[in-house]
Amino acid sequence: MRYCFQIRNGDELICDPEGSVCANVAVAIEEAKAHARELMAERLKSGREMDG
């Protein structure tokens, strides 16, 4: 099944038009968590503060 991961940044909604193919919802949740960790790490490495 294809899952699309939308990201909210304040009032901005960043859409994922391609999505990812995952075996089930549990796999999709783990993939979403991994992407969130990557985004947070990039933000911290660039010196920006976490805001939520």
N, C-alpha and C positions, 0 to 999 in steps of 0.2 A: 504494500500500500504506500502511496506517496503522501508525505506529510510536509506542510509548509510551515516554516518557523518565522513568525513575525516578531519584530523587535520594537519595543517602545522606548524612546529616548525623550523623556519629558513629554511634550505635546506632539512630538514627531513619531509617526509610525513608519517603520522601515519594513516593506513587504518582501517576502521571499517568493518570487513568482515561479522558480524552478522546483523548489522543495527537494526532499530527499526520499529515496525509497528505503523503507524500514520494514522488517518482518512483522512487527506488531507495535502497539502503542507503548509497551514497556521499552522497547529498543528506541523508539522515537524520543521518549522522555530522557533516556540516557544520552542520546545524541544532543538534545537541546541543552542538557546540563554541561556537556563537554564544550559546546560552542560558547555558552555563557562564561565558563571558566577562561576560555581563550580570550574572549573580549575583555574580561576584567584584567587579565594579565597584561594584555597589550596596553590598556589604559594606564595601569600602574607603572609599567616600564617607560611610558612616555612622560611620566611625571604628573599626569592629571589625577585629580582627586576622585574618589568614588563618591557618587552622590545619591546612592539609593540602592 
